Amino acid sequence: IGQVIFKNNMTFLFFIFEYYKPIMMKQESKLEICWRQLHEKFTVSLETHFSSLDINGWLSHFAKKQTINVYQYEDLGGKIGEVKKFKLYYGNIFMSILMLRIPLIIMAKKLFSKLRNEGYKKSKIYLLGIKLEDEFNALAYARFDRFNQENSIYYSAKAIYKLIKIESAWYINQISTYDDTEETDMLVDHDSFWKPNR
């Protein structure tokens, strides 16, 4: 009797697995497709545009006619300390004024000017994981290094990027930056982000 029950249970589990297998594979393929798109975006396109201090190229990664929020968190021993908030808008300056937001292009010019003055040479971006919230919204967890003219890393940080999909392409509409520490991984729940097994 025990063997019959065991066989029936195994048969039931087999059919359950076969039923849900296409659903699981479909979800996995969505993640894989999203990973390829965002990996290309961050580690190739965005890295190249930022490293060459190409303002227009860098701006092309953001959602147009959208509010852009940037949060800079300071990690104090595993706890979030002071937060710097920047309310931006990627569109014409007149609309930015009406919305009481800083034009994204002004922030970009200020940032790139600062980098030139501090001897910046290039950046390296690593995609650490992604999270699909739905078909049109995603999160990307990344780490980046900045190199000076001597090819030495002088600044590192981690960031979570919120992205929206517009006409099959992903665009940034929020950035939250953190110190490059193991505590940051725990704070943002790094294990909840997906990454392909390699």
C-alpha positions in Angstrom: 0.0 0.0 0.0 2.8 2.3 0.9 4.5 1.8 -2.5 1.2 2.5 -4.3 0.7 5.8 -2.4 4.4 6.8 -3.1 3.9 6.1 -6.8 0.7 8.0 -6.9 2.3 11.0 -5.2 5.2 10.9 -7.6 2.8 10.8 -10.5 0.9 13.7 -9.1 4.1 15.7 -8.6 5.2 14.9 -12.1 2.0 16.2 -13.7 2.1 19.3 -11.5 5.7 20.0 -12.6 4.8 19.4 -16.3 1.9 21.8 -16.0 3.8 24.6 -14.4 7.1 24.0 -16.4 6.1 26.3 -19.3 5.1 29.0 -16.9 8.4 28.7 -15.0 10.4 28.7 -18.3 8.5 31.7 -19.6 9.3 33.7 -16.5 12.9 32.6 -16.6 13.2 33.6 -20.3 11.8 37.0 -19.4 14.5 37.5 -16.8 17.1 36.3 -19.2 16.0 38.7 -21.9 15.8 41.5 -19.5 19.3 40.6 -18.2 20.8 40.7 -21.7 19.2 44.1 -22.4 20.2 45.7 -19.1 23.7 44.1 -19.1 24.3 45.7 -22.5 22.9 49.0 -21.4 24.9 49.3 -18.2 28.2 47.6 -18.9 28.6 48.7 -22.5 26.5 51.7 -23.6 26.2 53.6 -20.3 29.8 52.8 -19.3 31.0 54.1 -22.7 28.9 57.3 -22.6 29.9 58.1 -19.0 33.6 57.3 -19.5 33.8 59.6 -22.5 31.8 62.3 -20.6 29.3 62.3 -23.5 26.4 64.3 -22.1 23.9 63.5 -24.9 24.9 59.9 -24.8 24.4 59.7 -21.0 21.1 61.5 -21.2 19.8 59.0 -23.7 19.6 56.4 -21.0 17.0 58.4 -19.1 13.2 58.5 -19.6 12.3 61.7 -21.6 9.6 64.0 -20.3 9.7 62.2 -17.0 10.6 63.2 -13.4 13.9 61.8 -12.3 14.7 61.3 -8.7 18.2 60.7 -7.3 18.9 59.7 -3.8 22.4 59.5 -2.3 22.5 57.4 0.8 25.3 57.3 3.3 25.9 54.0 5.0 26.7 54.3 8.7 27.6 50.9 10.0 24.7 49.1 8.3 22.2 51.9 8.9 21.1 54.6 6.5 22.5 58.0 7.5 21.9 61.3 5.8 20.1 61.2 2.4 20.7 63.8 -0.3 17.7 64.1 -2.6 17.8 65.6 -6.1 14.5 66.3 -7.9 15.1 66.4 -11.6 13.2 66.6 -14.9 14.3 65.4 -18.3 12.6 67.8 -20.6 12.5 71.5 -21.5 13.7 74.0 -18.9 10.3 75.7 -18.8 8.6 72.6 -17.7 11.3 72.0 -15.1 10.7 75.4 -13.6 6.9 74.8 -13.5 7.5 71.5 -11.7 10.0 73.0 -9.4 12.7 70.5 -10.5 16.2 70.9 -11.7 16.7 70.2 -15.5 18.6 66.9 -15.8 20.9 68.4 -18.4 22.1 71.1 -15.9 23.0 68.4 -13.4 24.8 66.4 -16.1 26.9 69.4 -17.1 27.8 70.1 -13.5 28.7 66.5 -12.8 30.9 66.1 -15.9 32.6 69.4 -15.2 33.4 68.1 -11.7 34.8 64.9 -13.0 37.1 66.7 -15.5 38.4 68.9 -12.6 39.2 65.9 -10.4 41.3 64.1 -13.0 38.7 61.5 -14.0 39.6 59.1 -16.8 37.0 56.4 -17.1 34.4 54.2 -15.3 33.7 50.5 -15.0 30.2 49.3 -14.4 29.2 45.8 -13.1 25.6 44.6 -13.2 25.0 42.7 -9.9 21.4 41.7 -10.3 18.0 42.6 -11.7 14.4 42.5 -10.5 11.3 42.6 -12.7 8.4 44.3 -11.0 6.1 43.9 -14.0 6.3 44.0 -17.8 7.2 47.7 -17.8 9.1 48.3 -14.6 12.4 46.9 -13.4 15.2 47.4 -10.9 18.9 47.0 -11.6 21.5 46.7 -8.9 25.0 47.8 -10.1 28.4 48.6 -8.8 30.8 51.2 -10.4 34.4 52.3 -10.1 35.9 55.6 -11.3 39.5 55.7 -12.4 41.8 58.7 -12.5 44.4 59.5 -15.1 46.9 57.1 -13.4 44.3 54.2 -13.9 43.8 54.0 -10.2 40.3 53.6 -8.7 39.5 56.7 -6.6 35.8 56.2 -6.1 33.5 53.2 -5.9 29.8 52.9 -5.1 26.7 50.8 -5.6 23.4 51.9 -6.9 19.8 50.7 -7.6 18.4 52.0 -10.8 14.6 52.1 -11.4 13.8 51.7 -15.0 10.7 51.9 -17.2 10.2 50.2 -20.5 9.1 52.6 -23.3 8.7 51.1 -26.8 10.7 47.9 -25.9 13.7 49.9 -24.5 14.6 50.4 -20.8 15.1 54.0 -19.5 16.2 55.2 -16.0 13.8 57.2 -13.9 15.3 56.9 -10.5 18.8 56.3 -9.0 19.7 55.5 -5.4 23.4 55.4 -4.6 25.1 53.7 -1.7 28.6 53.1 -0.3 30.4 50.2 -1.8 30.2 47.9 1.3 28.8 44.5 2.2 26.3 46.2 4.5 24.8 47.8 1.4 24.1 44.4 0.0 22.1 43.5 3.1 20.3 46.9 3.2 19.1 46.5 -0.4 18.5 42.7 -0.1 20.9 41.8 -2.8 19.8 38.1 -2.7 16.3 39.1 -3.9 17.9 40.3 -7.2 18.2 37.8 -10.1 21.4 37.0 -11.9 22.1 34.2 -14.4 24.2 31.3 -13.2 27.7 31.4 -14.7 
